[in-house]
Amino acid sequence: MSYSVYKRVSFPKKKRIALVAHDSRKKDMLEWVKFNRESLTRHELFATGTTGSILARELKLDISLFKSGPLGGDQQIGARIADNKIDVVIFLWDPLMAHPHEPDIHALQRIATVYNIVLACNRSSADFAISSPLMDGEYENLVMDYESERIRQAETMLK
């Protein structure tokens, strides 16, 4: 399968950022958001339920909340990504701990990759992402058009 067809999807100047952290990484997320508060307040923030509640309460931030990750929050974020309504995901996850909703975690990481959005899974990549000059303006994202390729293949099989 050859993907040479791309769609252009613009990230707005005010990025839509989803914040997710596993329980063992919530303190890291709180520290990271506190350190990057000024930059983050220039953007629209979303978070899974528990993480977002902690951030909103502790840092007095305006954050739109999804459900908790194990209750579907990861999937809600994935749906927003597929609708081009999330541009950046900061997901501080614990790679050494088993999680009952692991398929949801992998699905979120996969959908972020499919739609070529920014996905930072540790503090250093999150630091690089938030401090990039690309965060402060519109950005033209090139996304592989998998759907067109799938339709083309289906039509070929029907011939």
Backbone as CSV, one residue per row, in Angstrom:
resi,resn,N_x,N_y,N_z,CA_x,CA_y,CA_z,C_x,C_y,C_z
1,MET,0.851,-1.175,0.000,0.000,0.000,0.000,0.894,1.235,0.000
2,SER,0.657,2.131,-0.918,1.475,3.333,-1.048,0.635,4.562,-0.739
3,TYR,1.066,5.340,0.226,0.320,6.540,0.608,1.055,7.755,0.073
4,SER,0.557,8.291,-1.001,1.181,9.488,-1.535,0.207,10.658,-1.571
5,VAL,-0.997,10.413,-1.121,-2.011,11.460,-1.118,-2.086,12.044,0.299
6,TYR,-1.997,13.352,0.354,-2.051,14.028,1.645,-3.209,15.009,1.665
7,LYS,-3.710,15.231,2.875,-4.690,16.288,3.102,-3.990,17.354,3.914
8,ARG,-4.362,18.579,3.695,-3.838,19.679,4.498,-4.863,20.012,5.571
9,VAL,-4.402,20.015,6.798,-5.262,20.354,7.927,-4.541,21.440,8.721
10,SER,-5.175,22.574,8.875,-4.536,23.686,9.580,-4.751,23.582,11.083
11,PHE,-3.671,23.737,11.812,-3.766,23.932,13.250,-3.941,25.430,13.448
12,PRO,-4.922,25.853,14.220,-5.109,27.290,14.444,-3.981,27.875,15.293
13,LYS,-3.904,29.198,15.312,-2.906,29.866,16.146,-3.068,29.449,17.608
14,LYS,-4.311,29.405,18.053,-4.620,28.976,19.422,-4.809,27.465,19.368
15,LYS,-3.777,26.726,19.754,-3.801,25.267,19.659,-4.787,24.678,20.660
16,ARG,-5.318,23.519,20.304,-6.215,22.763,21.167,-5.392,21.615,21.741
17,ILE,-5.093,21.726,23.029,-4.145,20.831,23.687,-4.871,19.929,24.673
18,ALA,-4.663,18.610,24.519,-5.219,17.635,25.463,-4.123,17.198,26.424
19,LEU,-4.458,17.173,27.701,-3.526,16.787,28.762,-4.029,15.500,29.415
20,VAL,-3.152,14.489,29.441,-3.497,13.187,30.000,-2.320,12.720,30.840
21,ALA,-2.598,12.154,32.002,-1.516,11.611,32.834,-2.024,10.407,33.616
22,HIS,-1.243,9.362,33.577,-1.557,8.215,34.432,-1.380,8.611,35.884
23,ASP,-2.007,7.851,36.777,-1.982,8.191,38.199,-0.563,8.424,38.715
24,SER,0.366,7.558,38.329,1.745,7.696,38.815,2.477,8.880,38.192
25,ARG,1.863,9.544,37.205,2.486,10.685,36.528,1.717,11.989,36.734
26,LYS,0.659,11.963,37.543,-0.145,13.179,37.739,0.665,14.294,38.400
27,LYS,1.522,13.954,39.333,2.369,14.973,39.966,3.305,15.594,38.934
28,ASP,3.880,14.777,38.052,4.723,15.291,36.966,3.937,16.250,36.071
29,MET,2.698,15.857,35.744,1.874,16.713,34.890,1.581,18.034,35.590
30,LEU,1.245,17.982,36.859,0.969,19.198,37.616,2.188,20.117,37.612
31,GLU,3.357,19.569,37.863,4.593,20.364,37.845,4.873,20.918,36.461
32,TRP,4.650,20.106,35.423,4.929,20.548,34.052,3.981,21.675,33.649
33,VAL,2.695,21.506,33.949,1.714,22.544,33.595,1.995,23.820,34.385
34,LYS,2.323,23.684,35.647,2.652,24.865,36.459,3.838,25.614,35.851
35,PHE,4.885,24.889,35.456,6.066,25.496,34.856,5.740,26.167,33.518
36,ASN,4.810,25.590,32.747,4.473,26.091,31.404,3.135,26.824,31.367
37,ARG,2.654,27.232,32.546,1.333,27.844,32.662,1.139,29.015,31.698
38,GLU,2.104,29.919,31.650,1.965,31.110,30.802,1.771,30.726,29.338
39,SER,2.561,29.805,28.840,2.421,29.355,27.445,1.087,28.656,27.228
40,LEU,0.710,27.806,28.161,-0.513,27.023,28.008,-1.773,27.881,28.026
41,THR,-1.779,28.967,28.774,-2.981,29.798,28.853,-3.285,30.514,27.541
42,ARG,-2.351,30.516,26.607,-2.595,31.102,25.276,-3.329,30.125,24.357
43,HIS,-3.605,28.931,24.862,-4.214,27.889,24.055,-5.475,27.368,24.737
44,GLU,-6.212,26.537,24.019,-7.424,25.928,24.563,-7.047,24.572,25.155
45,LEU,-7.383,24.371,26.424,-6.954,23.170,27.133,-8.102,22.193,27.362
46,PHE,-7.777,20.923,27.184,-8.683,19.812,27.433,-7.920,18.818,28.292
47,ALA,-8.639,17.976,29.009,-7.958,16.949,29.801,-8.933,15.842,30.149
48,THR,-8.360,14.677,30.416,-9.186,13.606,30.961,-9.603,14.016,32.367
49,GLY,-10.675,13.414,32.855,-11.366,13.871,34.050,-10.545,14.104,35.295
50,THR,-9.848,13.096,35.769,-9.113,13.236,37.023,-7.947,14.203,36.862
51,THR,-7.178,14.013,35.796,-6.041,14.907,35.539,-6.508,16.348,35.429
52,GLY,-7.533,16.584,34.619,-8.034,17.936,34.417,-8.594,18.561,35.679
53,SER,-9.275,17.764,36.483,-9.820,18.274,37.745,-8.704,18.738,38.675
54,ILE,-7.654,17.956,38.757,-6.509,18.329,39.593,-5.866,19.617,39.078
55,LEU,-5.630,19.693,37.778,-4.988,20.883,37.196,-5.850,22.127,37.383
56,ALA,-7.140,22.005,37.126,-8.047,23.149,37.267,-8.093,23.630,38.711
57,ARG,-8.186,22.687,39.645,-8.270,23.039,41.063,-6.961,23.648,41.569
58,GLU,-5.855,23.010,41.278,-4.566,23.449,41.816,-4.026,24.711,41.150
59,LEU,-4.293,24.868,39.850,-3.685,25.973,39.099,-4.697,26.999,38.606
60,LYS,-5.969,26.796,38.949,-7.034,27.738,38.551,-7.044,27.973,37.039
61,LEU,-6.980,26.883,36.296,-6.989,26.957,34.837,-8.363,26.601,34.288
62,ASP,-8.692,27.187,33.142,-9.921,26.855,32.436,-9.619,25.654,31.541
63,ILE,-10.154,24.490,31.905,-9.885,23.254,31.178,-11.212,22.548,30.906
64,SER,-11.444,22.188,29.651,-12.616,21.385,29.301,-12.297,19.934,29.640
65,LEU,-13.199,19.310,30.397,-12.946,17.958,30.890,-13.672,16.892,30.081
66,PHE,-12.937,15.812,29.804,-13.519,14.591,29.280,-13.709,13.652,30.465
67,LYS,-14.198,12.468,30.208,-14.303,11.459,31.253,-12.899,11.021,31.668
68,SER,-12.805,10.362,32.789,-11.548,9.764,33.204,-11.108,8.776,32.124
69,GLY,-9.800,8.595,31.957,-9.273,7.703,30.921,-9.915,6.328,30.900
70,PRO,-9.929,5.610,32.031,-10.523,4.260,32.034,-12.020,4.244,31.753
71,LEU,-12.676,5.399,31.881,-14.118,5.479,31.637,-14.454,6.026,30.252
72,GLY,-13.437,6.143,29.401,-13.683,6.574,28.023,-13.041,7.878,27.630
73,GLY,-12.346,8.549,28.543,-11.742,9.841,28.226,-10.696,9.775,27.112
74,ASP,-9.889,8.710,27.109,-8.894,8.551,26.033,-9.597,8.442,24.683
75,GLN,-10.698,7.708,24.661,-11.448,7.547,23.418,-12.124,8.846,22.997
76,GLN,-12.583,9.633,23.970,-13.173,10.936,23.621,-12.130,11.838,22.971
77,ILE,-10.923,11.825,23.498,-9.849,12.621,22.897,-9.547,12.109,21.493
78,GLY,-9.492,10.784,21.343,-9.254,10.202,20.023,-10.304,10.631,19.014
79,ALA,-11.558,10.679,19.434,-12.635,11.119,18.538,-12.431,12.575,18.130
80,ARG,-12.006,13.416,19.061,-11.738,14.827,18.750,-10.572,14.951,17.771
81,ILE,-9.562,14.110,17.939,-8.432,14.118,16.998,-8.933,13.780,15.598
82,ALA,-9.755,12.738,15.483,-10.279,12.315,14.184,-11.140,13.391,13.533
83,ASP,-11.741,14.261,14.348,-12.550,15.373,13.838,-11.727,16.655,13.678
84,ASN,-10.399,16.548,13.790,-9.490,17.704,13.676,-9.809,18.790,14.698
85,LYS,-10.104,18.379,15.937,-10.434,19.330,16.991,-9.461,19.264,18.165
86,ILE,-8.403,18.480,18.025,-7.284,18.449,18.969,-6.012,18.488,18.127
87,ASP,-5.084,19.366,18.483,-3.849,19.538,17.715,-2.625,18.958,18.412
88,VAL,-2.679,18.909,19.726,-1.531,18.494,20.530,-2.036,17.615,21.674
89,VAL,-1.334,16.514,21.924,-1.623,15.686,23.095,-0.352,15.578,23.918
90,ILE,-0.449,15.980,25.170,0.619,15.763,26.139,0.115,14.618,27.018
91,PHE,0.717,13.450,26.861,0.249,12.240,27.536,1.408,11.653,28.336
92,LEU,1.459,12.018,29.597,2.497,11.479,30.476,2.011,10.132,30.991
93,TRP,2.503,9.073,30.369,2.058,7.731,30.723,3.185,6.963,31.390
94,ASP,2.789,5.941,32.081,3.744,5.117,32.818,3.998,3.840,32.030
95,PRO,5.145,3.732,31.350,5.405,2.567,30.503,5.751,1.300,31.293
96,LEU,5.961,1.420,32.592,6.355,0.265,33.396,5.217,-0.306,34.230
97,MET,4.029,0.238,34.047,2.891,-0.223,34.838,1.786,-0.719,33.902
98,ALA,1.171,-1.832,34.250,0.044,-2.347,33.470,-1.194,-1.497,33.764
99,HIS,-1.996,-1.284,32.740,-3.211,-0.481,32.884,-4.387,-1.266,32.318
100,PRO,-5.510,-1.306,33.052,-6.653,-2.088,32.573,-7.218,-1.576,31.256
101,HIS,-6.997,-0.313,30.956,-7.516,0.262,29.705,-6.396,0.452,28.679
102,GLU,-5.410,-0.429,28.709,-4.276,-0.351,27.791,-4.677,-0.287,26.308
103,PRO,-5.691,-1.039,25.870,-6.097,-0.901,24.462,-6.520,0.529,24.108
104,ASP,-7.153,1.235,25.051,-7.547,2.623,24.809,-6.317,3.524,24.679
105,ILE,-5.319,3.265,25.498,-4.081,4.046,25.467,-3.400,3.880,24.116
106,HIS,-3.288,2.642,23.673,-2.653,2.376,22.378,-3.473,2.973,21.233
107,ALA,-4.792,2.906,21.358,-5.654,3.491,20.323,-5.454,5.003,20.241
108,LEU,-5.339,5.660,21.382,-5.108,7.108,21.387,-3.763,7.439,20.740
109,GLN,-2.744,6.692,21.079,-1.425,6.928,20.480,-1.454,6.660,18.969
110,ARG,-2.174,5.624,18.569,-2.268,5.295,17.141,-3.015,6.389,16.376
111,ILE,-4.149,6.849,16.913,-4.942,7.853,16.197,-4.187,9.185,16.119
112,ALA,-3.418,9.508,17.158,-2.593,10.726,17.113,-1.550,10.618,16.005
113,THR,-1.018,9.429,15.813,-0.028,9.208,14.755,-0.689,9.234,13.381
114,VAL,-1.838,8.596,13.242,-2.557,8.581,11.961,-2.863,10.006,11.501
115,TYR,-3.273,10.865,12.429,-3.644,12.236,12.065,-2.478,13.216,12.187
116,ASN,-1.286,12.689,12.433,-0.057,13.479,12.420,-0.118,14.689,13.346
117,ILE,-0.688,14.482,14.525,-0.706,15.591,15.474,0.486,15.455,16.415
118,VAL,0.761,16.489,17.155,1.857,16.481,18.118,1.470,15.550,19.267
119,LEU,2.360,14.605,19.586,2.138,13.664,20.678,3.412,13.602,21.507
120,ALA,3.344,14.141,22.716,4.482,14.117,23.634,4.150,13.180,24.778
121,CYS,5.016,12.206,25.010,4.739,11.186,26.025,5.659,11.261,27.227
122,ASN,6.513,12.263,27.279,7.353,12.471,28.454,7.636,13.965,28.578
123,ARG,8.191,14.360,29.705,8.368,15.790,29.966,9.319,16.461,28.981
124,SER,10.375,15.787,28.569,11.303,16.445,27.653,10.656,16.694,26.291
125,SER,9.912,15.722,25.765,9.253,15.969,24.475,8.145,17.016,24.635
126,ALA,7.476,17.034,25.790,6.470,18.066,26.047,7.118,19.448,26.122
127,ASP,8.291,19.529,26.753,9.017,20.806,26.818,9.382,21.298,25.421
128,PHE,9.891,20.399,24.582,10.257,20.793,23.222,9.025,21.229,22.441
129,ALA,7.922,20.505,22.599,6.695,20.853,21.868,6.177,22.227,22.277
130,ILE,6.044,22.469,23.577,5.440,23.722,24.039,6.337,24.922,23.748
131,SER,7.645,24.706,23.680,8.562,25.825,23.446,8.870,26.039,21.970
132,SER,8.321,25.222,21.103,8.565,25.379,19.670,7.948,26.680,19.159
133,PRO,8.648,27.393,18.278,8.050,28.596,17.682,6.797,28.272,16.865
134,LEU,6.626,27.027,16.458,5.433,26.628,15.708,4.163,26.671,16.554
135,MET,4.310,26.695,17.873,3.136,26.740,18.751,2.424,28.084,18.706
136,ASP,3.103,29.130,18.277,2.535,30.474,18.368,1.886,30.993,17.091
137,GLY,1.758,30.157,16.088,1.120,30.603,14.853,0.319,29.467,14.248
138,GLU,-0.336,29.778,13.126,-1.037,28.712,12.418,-0.001,27.749,11.862
139,TYR,-0.409,26.508,11.697,0.501,25.481,11.195,-0.244,24.633,10.181
140,GLU,0.374,24.418,9.042,-0.212,23.598,7.984,0.248,22.160,8.164
141,ASN,-0.632,21.318,8.662,-0.326,19.920,8.938,-0.662,19.075,7.713
142,LEU,0.285,18.243,7.299,0.038,17.306,6.208,-0.312,15.949,6.807
143,VAL,-1.494,15.462,6.460,-1.990,14.195,6.997,-2.167,13.231,5.833
144,MET,-1.598,12.039,5.969,-1.811,11.031,4.933,-3.297,10.766,4.800
145,ASP,-3.775,10.720,3.569,-5.198,10.504,3.318,-5.463,9.002,3.190
146,TYR,-5.458,8.326,4.317,-5.678,6.884,4.339,-7.051,6.526,3.772
147,GLU,-8.040,7.358,4.031,-9.402,7.055,3.592,-9.504,7.005,2.076
148,SER,-8.889,7.961,1.384,-8.909,7.945,-0.082,-8.244,6.688,-0.615
149,GLU,-7.151,6.283,0.008,-6.450,5.069,-0.412,-7.329,3.838,-0.189
150,ARG,-8.033,3.786,0.932,-8.906,2.636,1.220,-10.052,2.577,0.205
151,ILE,-10.612,3.721,-0.154,-11.697,3.769,-1.142,-11.166,3.319,-2.501
152,ARG,-9.981,3.797,-2.863,-9.377,3.420,-4.144,-9.178,1.910,-4.203
153,GLN,-8.681,1.310,-3.113,-8.474,-0.133,-3.089,-9.788,-0.895,-3.178
154,ALA,-10.818,-0.409,-2.502,-12.126,-1.077,-2.560,-12.675,-1.023,-3.970
155,GLU,-12.550,0.116,-4.654,-13.034,0.238,-6.020,-12.262,-0.668,-6.953
156,THR,-10.974,-0.837,-6.728,-10.163,-1.732,-7.547,-10.639,-3.176,-7.384
157,MET,-10.992,-3.570,-6.180,-11.464,-4.941,-5.936,-12.838,-5.200,-6.578
158,LEU,-13.621,-4.143,-6.762,-14.945,-4.294,-7.364,-14.889,-4.424,-8.874
159,LYS,-13.764,-4.116,-9.474,-13.647,-4.164,-10.947,-13.414,-5.578,-11.419
